[in-house]
Amino acid sequence: MPAWKRKDITALLKELKQGKTYPAFLIFGERFLCREIAGEIISTLLPEKNQTANLKNLDGDQEDPENTLNLLRTFNLFPGSQIIRVTDSRLFHSKTVSKSIWEKAKNAHDANDSKEAGRYLAQLIDTSGADLDELEELNANGWKNLFGFPKPSENLSWIKETIASTPPAKNSASTHSKSTDIADRYVDTLEAGIPKNNILILLADTVDKRKRLYKFMAKNCAVIDLSVDTGFSTAARNEQDVVLRELVERTLADFNKKIEPKALTRLLERVGFHPVAVVMETEKIALYTGDQTTISSRDIDAVIGRTREEAMYELTEAFAAGNLSEAILIFTRLREHGIHPLAVLSGLRNITRKLLTAKAFQGLKNPRYSRQSFDGFQKGYLPSLKACLDEPADILSGHPYVVYKLFTQAESFSIAHLKKGLSRLLETEFQIKSTGISDALLLENYLFGQLLPAAPEIQRADFS
């Protein structure tokens, strides 16, 4: 049967309450959502008073699958259902999902979450059977053969120290006899039949749907797909937004509270797509507001502070994207939070210089730049560009996607326009320091002039 989706969970829980049973559940996708839905299923199938004796929680990174199978085949000594929940199961891993696991590890590393990065790296190594000491020295062909995707171009020295601080997995699937895939043993056990009151719940971030175990569970058990596209496309961002809004509203409902639309938008802007953080911050706001029934933007500002760096980043992102209305809105917020106008001007100068540098690189004949996908940019153009430079360029040293995004944004500007922007920034700085004209008016005039080039009368505005 087709996998259940997030929107189907209410119907699934209704079935379970009416007595429908499954021998096993596979829940995969966004980690927080998986754990949340697993909790709801357990609460539906097993009264809380019985959970101490009848619920077995196992960590997939540390479990011995043989012991799990033994538990699954053993009759429960206590009345009611016996539920065996395995989090972070590795049973569905293969070379096919290695790239997805690597991206999760890299994202966690970029977010300074070494624990999560180490967990994913351990999964990657376990999936491939790789030797940790060999990873940094692997050439491109060796990496591709081992993991099934091209070797990343960035410095990989962080891998070894990150995974060294991660507790080693005890008995993962790859450590068992090569002649018998442990995942197939699960299929054999479920096919042969398990005690009626025993239920297996497997949670996984990523699955290889070609595996025999997945196909068996999709046909005979309940498979729940909670995957969320974490990309940067409009469709991906819309999907992320829906997930986060549901989490906020559900969390506030437990406190008998609601949130104003503008306040909800501001909350999600500040936290980003981090479901755990969104729930924690929402709970914090709910407690802060006491008996107040509706959360406002003022409450968001009071509880979730916007740092100068975060706000400036948002402004420069809006500027680079050519989004005038967003840039004006964020600039207004910066003023409300007391950010000095010269700090704003400095941020605009920095992003303009970056765009100008990227635009200059795009003018090179070799390597020739063309509009392309991120994959083509990361694997082809970026390494070629770095190779042809005598000295490394600062704007090329960041994460490949950040560099790709900068080059994409630079396509919308001409070199002449960016040069003029730097000159106008110098003029604006002089006017801020030497005239009595409103700082806000001068900076807004600059933003209009740079981001609304179709209106020459605005560009020519002169407040000197």
N, C-alpha and C positions, 0 to 999 in steps of 0.2 A: 504494500500500500504506500501511497505518497507520504513523504515526511510531513509531520505536523509543523506548522510555522508559528511564529510568535502570536499572530492574530487568532490562531486556533486553540490556544491554551485553555481558554474558558470552556470551550466545548469538550476538550479532553478531560478536564477536571470534573465536568458534569458527568461524563461517561463513567469515570472512576467512582464517583459518589453513588452512582446507580448500580454498582456492582461489576462493571466491566473489569476484567483482569488481563494483564500481560505478564509473561514470565520475565521479561527484561525490558529496560528502557535504555536507549542511547540518546544522550542530550549533548549536542555539540554546537560550537560557535563562540560567541562573545562570553568570556569566562564568568563575569559577574552575573549575567543573565542566566547562564547554565546553572549556577549554584542557587540562584533565586528560585528558578522553576523546579529544580530538584527538591528544594525545601518544601515547595507547595505540594508537590506530588507525594512526598513522604508524609506531610501533615494530613493529606487526604486519605492515604492508605493505612496509616498507623497512628492511633491515638497517642497524644503526647505522653500519657502515663506509661505507655508500653515501649517508648523509644529507647529508654536506658538499656533494657535487656534485649530488645529485638532489632536494634539498628546497629549495624557494623559499618563504621566509617574507615575507609582505607585510602591511603595516599598512593596514586599510581606511580609516582616517582620512586617510592620506597617499597611497594608491595612485592610479595612473592605470588605470582599468578597461580602457582600450584596450590597454595594455601587458600586462595580465593575460590578456586574450583572446588576444593574440598568442602569449604563452607557452603557453597551453592548446592552441593549434593547431599548435605547433612540435614536431617530433620531437626527442627527447632524444639528445644526442650520446654519453651514457654508458649503459652497460648497466643494465638494471633499470628499475623504475618511476620516473617523475618526478612528484613531488607538489607542488602549488601550494597553499599554505595562506594564506588571507586572514583575519586576525583583525579583529573589529569591523567586519564588512561592513555597508555601508549600502544594499545592493541591495534589501532587503526593507522599507525604511522608507517610510512614507506618513503622511498626516494622521491616519489611523486609529490609528497607534501613537504619536502625538505626546504624548498624555497620559501614557502609560507612560514615555516618555523623560523628560518633565518631572519625574515623581515620582522617578525615579532621580537626576536632577540635584539636586532639592531634598533628598533623603535624603543625598546625598554632601555637599552644602553644610552641612546640619545636623550632619554628622559631622566638619566642618572638613577635608574632603578636597577642596581646591579643584581639584586636578588632575583627579579623577574628575568633579567637578561641571562643570568646563569642557569636558571631553570630551563629556558628555551634552548640554550646552547647544549645543555646536557641531553635534552631530547634529540637535538640534531645529531650529536655524536653517537648516541645510542641507536638512532635510526640507521645510520650509515655504517656503524661498526668501526668508525675512524679512531685513530690514535691521536689524542690531544696534542702530543709533542710534534706531530707532523703537520698540523693545520697551517701554521704560518709559512712553512717551507714548501707547501704544495704548490706546484706550478699550475697554470691555467687548465691544462688538460687533466691533471690529476684531480683537481678540485671538481671539474665538470663530471668526471667519471665517478667520483665518490658521492657527490650530492645531486647531480643531475641538473645543475644550473651554473652559469658562468661565475668564475671567481670574482668577488667584489674588488673594485680598483682601489678602495681606500686602505689606509693602514689598519692591519688586523691585530696589532700587538695587544689590544685590550682583551682579546678573546681568552688568552691563557690565564691572565690574572683574575678575570671575572669568574671563569669556571672553577679556578682553583679554590675560590672561597665558597663554592656551592657544594653542599653535602652530596656525596656520590650516591647514585641510584643503586639499590641493593640487587634486586633480581629482575631486571627489565626483560622484555620479551626477547631481545637480541642475545641474551646470555644463555638461553636454553639451547638444547640440541638443535643443530641446524636441520636435522632430518624431519623434525616435527615443529611446525609453526604453532606457537602457543595459542594464537588467535583461532586456529583451526580446532584446537582442543576445546575451546569455548563452544564452537558450533556443534561439535560432537556431543558435548555434555547437554546442551540445550535440546538438540534433536532427540537424544535418548530419553529426555524428560527429567525434570527436577521436582522435588517435593512441592506440592500444590501451593503451599503458603510461602515458599521462598521466592523472592523477587530481586533481580539484579539491576542496579542503576549505574551505568557507565557515563562519565562526563569527560569530554575531550574538546580541546580547542580546535583541532584540525583532524579531518578524517580522509582516508583514501577510499572513495566509494567503490573502487574496483575490488576491494578485499572481500573474500568469501564471507567473513563475519558480518561485514556491513550489509551485504546482499541478503544474508539470512535474516538479520534483524529487521531490515526494511520490509521483508515479506511476512515474518512471523511475530515480530515484537513491535514496540512503539519507538519510532525514531523521531526526534524533535530537532529541527534545524533552527538554531538561534543565531546564525551568522549575520554579521552586520558589515557592510562594505566600509572599510576604514580609509578609502581613497579620498581624493580631493575634488572629484567631479561634482556637478550640481546634484545628480541623482544620489550619490553617496552621502553628501552633506544633508540632503533632505531626509534620507533614511536615518542617519545619526540623530538628526533633530527630533524625529518622531519618537525614537527610542528614549532619548533623554527627557522629553516632555512627559512621556508616560510615567517614567520613574519619579519625576518631581511631583506630578499630580497624585500618584499613588502614595508617595511618602507623606505628602501634606494631608491626604485624606485620613491617615492614621491619627493625625493631630487635630482633625476637624477644621482644617484651614484650607484656604484657596490662595492663589497668587495672581496679581494683575498681569495682563499680557506683556506689558513693557518690562515689568520686573522679571518675568520668566525669561524673556529674550536677553536681558542684561546678565542674569545668572548663568545662562548657557554660554554666552560670549566669554565670560570670565573663567569658567571652569574648563570648557572645551569637551571633547568626547572622551570623558573618563567617567564611566558609569558609577564606579565606587565613590569617586570624589563628589559627583553630583548628589548622590544620596546622602553622603556625610554632611555636605554643606547645606543641603536642604533641611536636614534634621537640626543642624546648628541654628539656622534661621528660625525654624519653628519654635525652638526652645527660647531663643532670644526675644521673640515677639510676645511671649506669655499668653495672655487672654485675647490678644488681637486676632481676629479671624481672617484677615486678608493681608497678604504680604505685599509690600510696596517696593518701588525702586529705592526709596530711602533706606529701607531695611537691608536691601542687598548691599548698598554702599556702606552701611554701618558694619555689616558682618564680614563681607568678602571684600577686602581692600584691593584696590587696583594699584599696583606698584607703578612707579614712573617708567620703569623699563617695559612693562607689559603695555601700558598705554601708548608709549612712544612707538613700540613695535606695531601696534594696530594702526597708528597714524601713517607710518611709513609704508605699511602694506597697502592701505587704501590709496595713498599717493601713487605708489608704483603701479597699482592696478588701474589708475586713471579714474577712480571713483570719487568725483567731486563731492557729492552729497554726503558720503560716508566720511570723507576727510574733514569736511566742515563740522559734522556732528561730533567726531572724536576730538577735534581741536577744541570745540566748545566744552566738552567734558574735561579736557586737560586744564583749561582755564578755571573751571569750577573747582578743580582739585589743587589749584595754586601752582601749577607747573610754570616756571619762568619762561617767557616768550623766547628768550635767547636759547634755551634748551630745546624748544620746539624747532627753532631755526637751525640749530646744529644737527638735529635728527634729519631734517629735510635736506640739508647739504650733504650729509653722509649717504642717503639713499640716492640722491641725484648723481653723485660721483660714481656709485656702484653701477647705476643704470648706464652712465656714460661709458664706463669701462667695458661693460658687457656689449654695448652698441659698437664700440670700437673693435672688439673681437669679432663681432658679426660681419664686419667689413673686410676681414682677411680673406684672401683668395685661397689660402691653404692652411688649415682645413676650412673648406667653405661651409658656412652655416646655412641651414635651411630649417623651416618649421618641421618638427618631427615629434614622435612620441617620446615619453620619458625613457623608455627602454632603449630606443635608438640613441638618444642623447647620452645616456649613462655609459652605454657599452661602446659607442662609436665616436661621436664628436668630442665628448669631454676628454677622454684619454688622449686623442689625437691633438687636441688643443694644448693640453698640459705638456705633451712631448715636444712641441715645437717652440716652447718658450724657454728663453735662456735663464730666466729667474721665475720662481713661482709667484702667481698672482693671488693676492689675499681673497678676492671674491671667488676663487676656484677651490678654496681650501675647506669650505663647509660641506654639509651633507649634499650629496648629488642632487636630491630633489629640490633643495633650497636654491642651488645654483641653476638648475633647470627652470625653476619658477622665475628667477631673476632675468634670465635670458628671454623667456617668453614675454615677460612684462616689458622688456626693453624694445621688443618689436614694435610697440605702439608709439615710440618716441623717435624723433630724428636727432642726429647729433647736434644740429644747429639749435633745436629747441632746448635740448639739455644744457648746452653751453650758455644759451641765453638765460636759462633758469639759474645757473650759478651766478651770473652777473646780477640778476635781479635779487638773488639772496643777499649779495654783498650790499646792494643799494638798500634793501629792506633793513639789514642790520644797521647801516649807517643812520637811517631814519629813526629806528627804534632808540638808538643811543643819543641822537642829537636833536630830535624834534619833540614837540609836545603832542604829536598825533597819536591816537589810540593804538597800542600795540596790537590789539585784536583786529582792528580795521586794517592795519598794514599786512598782517599775516593772512587774513582772509582774502585781501586783494591779491596777494602772491598766489594763493591756492587757485583762485579763479583764473588768474592769468596763465598759470601753467597747465591746469586741468580743463580749461574751457577755451582752447585755442581758436575755436570757431567764432569767438566774440572779440574781434580786434579792439573794439572800443574799451573793453575791460582791460586788455593787456596794456593799453596806452595810458590807463589811469595813472595820474601822477599826483602824489600827495606832498611833494616837497615844497 
